[in-house]
Amino acid sequence: MAETIDLCHRTTEAAAAQIVRDGRFLTRENSREAFSATHVDGQAEGCGAAIVHVRIDQA
């Protein structure tokens, strides 16, 4: 069984709802990057009140 990694992406409430609805991350810059952290608190707190939790399989 593969181990998983838990990531947290902070954003606005509206953007979080769109991520959950569409199943993908879209950035303001239309880049292919989305920043996430392994902890809910910390430096990312200034990026928004909503948190999108993502669990991915470790390669």
Order of alpha helices (4+ residues) and beta strands (2+ residues): beta-alpha-beta
